[in-house]
């Protein structure tokens, strides 16, 4: 059985990832590069697709998506998720597509 986290917000359903998703899985979900449940890109590649950047390191692409710079991976993922203090994979999982 798969548990999908859903949240109702202003009449729409905002989808987050599934419990246990890895960073790579979450970033491929956000980038739309996960057809048939298979990750097609590395975390860095998926982050660049999602951020509409090319060639940036993972944390650089995430900072570009967040319109920030110099924020560490855990901090930028929590900012993108609207959370604080979560681990990397959990924060990434909570980012809504």
N, C-alpha and C positions, 0 to 999 in steps of 0.2 A: 504494500500500500504506500502511495506517495502522498505526502502532506504538502499542499501548496498554501502559502500564506497570502491572504487577500485582505484588502482594506477598502472599505467603502468611503469615498470622499466626494462630496458634492455631486452625488448621483452617478459617479463613474467608479469603476473598479480599478484600483492601482495595483499592479502586480509586482511582487518582489520575488526573489528566488526561493528555492526549496531548502528545507533544513538539510544541512550537511554539504551544501554546494561549496566548492573550492573557489578561490579567487579567480582562477582561469575560467571556470564554468560561469561565474557571475559576470565577468567581463565579456565573454562570448555572448551571453544572454542579452546584455545591454547593447552590444554592437550589432546584434542580429546575425551573428555568424555561428549559430548553433543549430543547423538544420537536423531534424530527426534525432535531437538530443546528443549530437556529437560535436565536441569542440573542434572548430576548424583552424583556430589561430592560437598562438601562445598568448599569455596574459598581456605582454607588451604589444603584440600586434592588435589584439582586440581593443585594448585601451586607445591605441592610435586611431582605429576605425571609429570607435564611439566618440572620441574627442575631435574627429575630423582633422587630425594632424598626421604627419608622416615622419618616421625616423626618430621620434623622441623615445627616450627611455621610459619605462613604465611610470615612474613617479612624475616625470615631466609631462606626459600625456594626461595623467589624472589632474595635475595642477592646471594644465591648459583648459581642461573641461570645467574645472572649478573656478576659473579666472583668478587663480592664485599663483604664487611662486614660492619655492623654498619650503613648502610644507611637506613633512615626511609622509610616507605612504599610509600609515595608520590614521594620521590626522586628516589627510585629504579625503580618504574614504569615508571617515566619520562625517566630515563636512558635507560631502556629496549625499550621504544617507540621511543627513539631518539628525545625527546621533552624536553622542560623545562617549569615549571610553571603551568602545567595542574593539575586539580584535579585528585583524585585517579581513579574514574571510567572512566573519559575521557582519561587519559593516558593509562589505561589498554585496553580500546577499540581500541586505535591506534596501539597497538603492532600487528605486522603482524605475521601470522602463518607460 
